Amino acid sequence: MDNNCKRCLLFEASQNVTYNQIQDYIKTIDASEKVSDEVYSHRLSMCKKCDNLISGICLKCGCYVEVRAILKNKNCPNFDDKKW
C-alpha cells in the first residue's frame, strides 16, 4: 500500500520531525529573501492542488514546497504547467 500523502504539505502528512526542521530552517532565512505571508499562502495552496506534490515534496524538483514557496527568487518548477 502507498503511504505517501498525495497533495499534502509536511505538517499534514504527519512528518512532524521533518516539518519542525523545515520550519526552523525557514526562520533562519533573511526576511528580504522571503515573499509576504499572503503570497506564501497562495503558493502553498497552488502546490496543494498539484499532482506533483507528494508528502510535502515536489516531484518536479525534489524540494520541500514549504521552503521553495517562501523564497522570492523561486518559482514553480513545473515547466509544462507553472502554478506560480
DRENPA-3360 file (N, C-alpha, C; in nm, 2 decimals, always signed):
BEGIN
1 = MDNNCKRC = +0.08/-0.12/+0.00/+0.00/+0.00/+0.00/+0.09/+0.12/+0.00 ~ +0.05/+0.23/-0.07/+0.12/+0.35/-0.08/+0.10/+0.44/+0.04 ~ +0.20/+0.47/+0.11/+0.19/+0.55/+0.23/+0.21/+0.70/+0.21 ~ +0.24/+0.74/+0.08/+0.27/+0.88/+0.05/+0.14/+0.95/+0.06 ~ +0.14/+1.07/+0.11/+0.02/+1.15/+0.12/+0.02/+1.25/+0.00 ~ -0.06/+1.21/-0.10/-0.07/+1.29/-0.22/-0.13/+1.43/-0.19 ~ -0.07/+1.53/-0.24/-0.11/+1.67/-0.23/-0.13/+1.71/-0.09 ~ -0.03/+1.67/+0.00/-0.03/+1.72/+0.13/+0.10/+1.79/+0.16;
9 = LLFEASQN = +0.09/+1.89/+0.25/+0.21/+1.96/+0.30/+0.27/+1.87/+0.41 ~ +0.39/+1.90/+0.45/+0.46/+1.82/+0.55/+0.38/+1.81/+0.68 ~ +0.33/+1.93/+0.73/+0.25/+1.92/+0.85/+0.13/+1.84/+0.84 ~ +0.07/+1.82/+0.72/-0.05/+1.74/+0.71/-0.02/+1.60/+0.69 ~ +0.11/+1.57/+0.65/+0.15/+1.43/+0.62/+0.20/+1.36/+0.75 ~ +0.19/+1.42/+0.86/+0.24/+1.36/+0.99/+0.39/+1.34/+0.99 ~ +0.46/+1.43/+0.92/+0.60/+1.43/+0.91/+0.65/+1.53/+1.01 ~ +0.62/+1.52/+1.14/+0.64/+1.63/+1.24/+0.79/+1.66/+1.25;
17 = VTYNQIQD = +0.88/+1.56/+1.26/+1.02/+1.59/+1.28/+1.07/+1.67/+1.16 ~ +1.04/+1.62/+1.04/+1.09/+1.70/+0.92/+1.02/+1.83/+0.91 ~ +0.89/+1.84/+0.94/+0.82/+1.97/+0.94/+0.89/+2.07/+1.03 ~ +0.92/+2.02/+1.15/+0.98/+2.11/+1.25/+1.12/+2.16/+1.20 ~ +1.19/+2.07/+1.14/+1.33/+2.10/+1.09/+1.31/+2.21/+0.98 ~ +1.22/+2.19/+0.89/+1.19/+2.28/+0.78/+1.15/+2.42/+0.84 ~ +1.06/+2.42/+0.93/+1.02/+2.55/+0.99/+1.14/+2.62/+1.06 ~ +1.22/+2.54/+1.13/+1.34/+2.60/+1.19/+1.43/+2.66/+1.08;
25 = YIKTIDAS = +1.45/+2.59/+0.97/+1.53/+2.64/+0.86/+1.47/+2.77/+0.81 ~ +1.34/+2.77/+0.78/+1.27/+2.89/+0.73/+1.29/+3.01/+0.82 ~ +1.30/+2.99/+0.95/+1.32/+3.10/+1.04/+1.46/+3.16/+1.02 ~ +1.55/+3.09/+0.97/+1.69/+3.14/+0.95/+1.71/+3.22/+0.82 ~ +1.61/+3.21/+0.73/+1.62/+3.28/+0.61/+1.59/+3.43/+0.63 ~ +1.67/+3.52/+0.58/+1.65/+3.66/+0.59/+1.52/+3.71/+0.53 ~ +1.45/+3.79/+0.60/+1.32/+3.84/+0.56/+1.32/+3.90/+0.42 ~ +1.43/+3.96/+0.38/+1.44/+4.02/+0.25/+1.44/+3.92/+0.14;
33 = EKVSDEVY = +1.46/+3.79/+0.17/+1.46/+3.69/+0.07/+1.33/+3.61/+0.07 ~ +1.23/+3.65/+0.16/+1.10/+3.58/+0.17/+0.99/+3.66/+0.10 ~ +0.89/+3.59/+0.05/+0.77/+3.65/+0.00/+0.68/+3.69/+0.12 ~ +0.58/+3.77/+0.09/+0.49/+3.80/+0.20/+0.41/+3.68/+0.24 ~ +0.35/+3.69/+0.36/+0.26/+3.58/+0.41/+0.15/+3.54/+0.31 ~ +0.09/+3.65/+0.25/-0.02/+3.63/+0.16/+0.03/+3.55/+0.03 ~ +0.14/+3.59/-0.02/+0.20/+3.52/-0.14/+0.24/+3.38/-0.10 ~ +0.30/+3.36/+0.02/+0.34/+3.23/+0.06/+0.21/+3.14/+0.07;
41 = SHRLSMCK = +0.11/+3.18/+0.13/-0.02/+3.10/+0.15/-0.07/+3.07/+0.01 ~ -0.07/+3.17/-0.08/-0.12/+3.14/-0.22/-0.04/+3.03/-0.29 ~ +0.09/+3.05/-0.28/+0.18/+2.95/-0.34/+0.15/+2.81/-0.29 ~ +0.14/+2.80/-0.15/+0.12/+2.67/-0.09/-0.02/+2.61/-0.13 ~ -0.12/+2.70/-0.15/-0.25/+2.65/-0.19/-0.24/+2.60/-0.33 ~ -0.16/+2.66/-0.42/-0.15/+2.61/-0.55/-0.07/+2.48/-0.55 ~ +0.03/+2.46/-0.47/+0.10/+2.34/-0.46/+0.01/+2.22/-0.42 ~ -0.08/+2.25/-0.33/-0.17/+2.15/-0.27/-0.26/+2.10/-0.38;
49 = KCDNLISG = -0.29/+2.17/-0.48/-0.37/+2.13/-0.59/-0.30/+2.05/-0.70 ~ -0.17/+2.05/-0.69/-0.08/+1.99/-0.79/-0.06/+1.84/-0.77 ~ -0.07/+1.76/-0.88/-0.05/+1.62/-0.87/+0.10/+1.58/-0.85 ~ +0.19/+1.68/-0.86/+0.33/+1.65/-0.83/+0.37/+1.67/-0.69 ~ +0.28/+1.70/-0.60/+0.31/+1.71/-0.46/+0.28/+1.58/-0.39 ~ +0.38/+1.53/-0.33/+0.37/+1.40/-0.25/+0.44/+1.42/-0.12 ~ +0.37/+1.41/-0.01/+0.42/+1.42/+0.13/+0.51/+1.54/+0.15 ~ +0.47/+1.66/+0.09/+0.54/+1.78/+0.11/+0.66/+1.80/+0.02;
57 = ICLKCGCY = +0.68/+1.71/-0.07/+0.79/+1.72/-0.17/+0.74/+1.73/-0.31 ~ +0.80/+1.82/-0.38/+0.76/+1.85/-0.52/+0.84/+1.74/-0.61 ~ +0.76/+1.66/-0.68/+0.82/+1.56/-0.77/+0.89/+1.62/-0.89 ~ +0.87/+1.74/-0.92/+0.94/+1.80/-1.04/+1.08/+1.84/-1.00 ~ +1.10/+1.88/-0.88/+1.24/+1.93/-0.85/+1.30/+1.86/-0.72 ~ +1.21/+1.79/-0.64/+1.26/+1.73/-0.52/+1.27/+1.81/-0.40 ~ +1.22/+1.94/-0.41/+1.23/+2.03/-0.30/+1.12/+2.01/-0.20 ~ +1.13/+2.06/-0.08/+1.02/+2.07/+0.02/+0.95/+2.20/-0.03;
65 = VEVRAILK = +0.82/+2.19/-0.06/+0.75/+2.30/-0.11/+0.74/+2.41/-0.01 ~ +0.74/+2.39/+0.12/+0.73/+2.49/+0.22/+0.85/+2.59/+0.21 ~ +0.97/+2.53/+0.17/+1.09/+2.61/+0.15/+1.09/+2.69/+0.02 ~ +1.06/+2.61/-0.09/+1.07/+2.68/-0.22/+0.96/+2.79/-0.23 ~ +0.85/+2.77/-0.17/+0.74/+2.86/-0.19/+0.76/+2.99/-0.11 ~ +0.85/+2.99/-0.01/+0.87/+3.11/+0.07/+0.98/+3.20/+0.01 ~ +1.06/+3.15/-0.09/+1.17/+3.22/-0.14/+1.13/+3.31/-0.26 ~ +1.16/+3.44/-0.26/+1.13/+3.53/-0.36/+1.19/+3.49/-0.50;
73 = NKNCPNFD = +1.31/+3.43/-0.49/+1.38/+3.40/-0.62/+1.34/+3.27/-0.68 ~ +1.24/+3.20/-0.62/+1.20/+3.07/-0.67/+1.06/+3.08/-0.74 ~ +1.03/+2.98/-0.83/+0.90/+2.97/-0.88/+0.86/+2.83/-0.90 ~ +0.75/+2.80/-0.94/+0.70/+2.67/-0.96/+0.79/+2.60/-1.06 ~ +0.84/+2.48/-1.03/+0.94/+2.41/-1.12/+0.87/+2.33/-1.23 ~ +0.74/+2.33/-1.24/+0.67/+2.26/-1.34/+0.66/+2.34/-1.47 ~ +0.76/+2.32/-1.55/+0.78/+2.40/-1.68/+0.66/+2.38/-1.77 ~ +0.59/+2.27/-1.77/+0.48/+2.25/-1.85/+0.35/+2.31/-1.81;
81 = DKKW = +0.34/+2.34/-1.68/+0.22/+2.40/-1.62/+0.25/+2.47/-1.49 ~ +0.32/+2.58/-1.50/+0.36/+2.66/-1.38/+0.23/+2.70/-1.30 ~ +0.24/+2.68/-1.17/+0.13/+2.72/-1.08/+0.15/+2.86/-1.03 ~ +0.27/+2.90/-1.01/+0.31/+3.03/-0.95/+0.44/+3.07/-0.99;
% end
